[in-house]
Amino acid sequence: MAAVEGQVIGVHSVDAWKEHVEKGKESKKLIVVDFTASWCGPCRFIAPILAEIAKTLPHVTFLKVDVDELKTVAEEWGVEAMPTFLFLKDGKLVDKVVGAQKEQLQLTISKHATADA
């Protein structure tokens, strides 16, 4: 499944998740993961904002994981609140933003996206 540049990619299986993390390691790209849930109001609020940010940063991979759909992935990464944004580089967690905090999210993305540009 090809990643579309400048979009938030929905991840719907553990295999797809592993594939994206592997690709991130190979490409040395920053991966921003939005752990979300369909019933989460703040998640719905932040989703279009994340989509806008994704459009401006084609060199960053943006993923969306539904915690109800991929419970094991959420548990593996210690996600306890929605939304939680994890920032991965080389398959490792480099940062985390919990909650629909637009400014914090933008700052954290900027900090890590420019580090390797």
Sequence and secondary structure as in RCSB ss.txt:
>XXXX:A:sequence
MAAVEGQVIGVHSVDAWKEHVEKGKESKKLIVVDFTASWCGPCRFIAPILAEIAKTLPHVTFLKVDVDELKTVAE
EWGVEAMPTFLFLKDGKLVDKVVGAQKEQLQLTISKHATADA
>XXXX:A:secstr
    TTSEEEE SHHHHHHHHHHHHHHT  EEEEEE TT HHHHHHHHHHHHHHHH TTSEEEEEETTT HHHHH
HTT  SSSEEEEEETTEEEEEEESS HHHHHHHHHHHHHHT 
